Amino acid sequence: MQLIDLRSDTVTRPVEAMRNAMYQAELGDDVYGDDPTVNKLEELAADMAGMASALFLPSGTQSNLVALLTHCQRGDEYVVGHDAHTYKYEGGGAAALGGIQPQTVAFNEQAELALDDIEAVIKPDDPHFARTRLLALEDTQHGRVVSLDYLAAARSFCDRKNLLLHLDGARVCNAAVASGVSIATITSHFDSVSICLSKGLGAPVGSVLCGAEDFIATARRWRKVTGGGMRQAGVLAAAGIYALEHHVERLADDHANAQLLARLLDELPGVAVRQGWTQTNMVWLEFHNDIAEQLNNYAKQQGLLLSAHDRICRLVLHHDVTEQQTRQAASIIGTFLSENSLSKSAVQA
């Protein structure tokens, strides 16, 4: 049985052509700066982001951490969404390793942090308070695309308030494809951006941190301090190059499959699809309290891997899921719901 894995787009595996590129990669020692394939990846990513320089790191978590360590000093503060990856899902690294205090603000339904809410938490210039130094945004945020108008407004706001602006752009390529714009159109508003290669782009490892030359020079030191200096890393960088050159535009296929899955599930009794959230490659479901564990177990028996919990299930479409498998996943979920006699009214109660 071929598994259909909708837990995340991190589960993608390198395609054969990507594996060949890894095998044939020209190598050097990246800590000395002489791995030509890593250098090529960094130049490519910087160019695509419209920034002067870039740095290849093993993971998105380390890329965001290094960005925060570079922008902030111990005792500084960064403003971040209450459900943002850098705050909630990266082990508290900024506080634990950098002495950087997070100040959270709630996301609204448009995946934005209201500028008035941000202004309200900026600390006065007073020795009693941490120095508010940085605003960290996220695009996409749970699959939702942040509007270009908001990004421009956030840039202007940060300039007025003397704040730096970082983007956790783990899925910024999805945002660009969904918006019909270049990656640089989005990232032009930021002082730094972290772009993940190992989600929808299908590389096995890595993120690229992009920014100004002096920023990246300092970030390179923090990469070493946090244990991210790699040697013949061109083996991995080759996969990232292939991903950026071949797998960005095809993200539209994942978005189309997500729209298909949302339509199929929205027709079923016992499940409510979060309206307005299926903007890229994610579908969010809400259901009865006691359904999650049963659904996970049943789906796994049928060859479908899910990560339902409580009343919520996030379904993530990616390179390794075809349209046929998307329809099959909807059928498996639908069969479970029918067998358990769950009604739409019960879900929405």
C-alpha positions, 0 to 999 in steps of 0.5 A: 500500500502506498501511503498518502501523507497529509501531515505536512509538506515536510514529508516530501522526498527528493525526486530522481533528478534532484538525487542525481544533482546531489550525487554529481554536486561539486564539493568543497568545505563550506566553513572555509567558504569554498564549496561552490555548490553552496555558494551557487545556492546562496547567490541564487536565493539572494537573487530570487529574494532581491537581497544582497546576500544569503546563508545556507542553514540546516533548518528553518528553526536555526535560520530564524534563530540566527536571524533573531540573534543577528538582529537583537542583543540580549535583553532586547524584545521582538514582537511576534504573532501568538501562533507564529512558528518562531514563537510557538514551535521553535523551542523558545530558542530566542529566549533560551539561547539569545536572551531575546524576549518575545512579545506576542500579538494575536493574529487576525483572520487575515493572518495579520498583526494589527499595527495598532496592536503592535504599537500598543506593546512597543516598550518606552525608552526606559531602563525598566523595559526590554528594548523593542527591536524587531517585528517578525511576520510570517507568510504564509501563516497557516496557509494564508497569504499576507496581503502586499498592502499589509506588508507595505504598511508594516514596512512603513510602520517599522521605519517610523518606529525604528524597528527591524522587520524579519519574515519567516518565509518558510512557505513564501514561495507558496505565497508568491505563486498564489499571489501571482508575483515574484518572491522578491515582490514580497521580500522587498519589504523586509530586512531579512527573510528565511526561505525553507527548501524542505517543505513544498519545494521538496528538498530533503534539508535546509533553509536559506537566510537572506539579507544585506551583506553585513547582516549575513556576515554576522549571521554566518558567525551565529550559524557557527556558534549555534552548530550549523557550520557544515563541511561538504554541504554542496551535497545538500545545497544541490537539492536546494538549487534544484528545488528553486529552479524546478519546484516553485511554479509547480506549487500551483498544483498543490494549491489546486489539489488543496482547493479540490480537497476542500470542496470534496470535504465540504460536501460531507456530513460531519466536517466543517472546512474553515472558510477562507483558509484554503489559499495555498496548500493547506485545508483546515477542518473542524469536527466533533471533540472526540473524533481526532484519535479515531480518525487518525487510527482509521485513516492510517489503517487505510493508508492515509496519514493525518495529524488530527487533534482535539477538534482540528485537523490540518491537511497539507498538500505537497509534491508527493500527493497526486490529484487521484490521491487527493480524491482518495484521501477525501473518500477515506475521510468521508467513509469514516464520517459516514460510518460514525454517523457524524452530522454537520449540525454536531460539528457546528454545535 
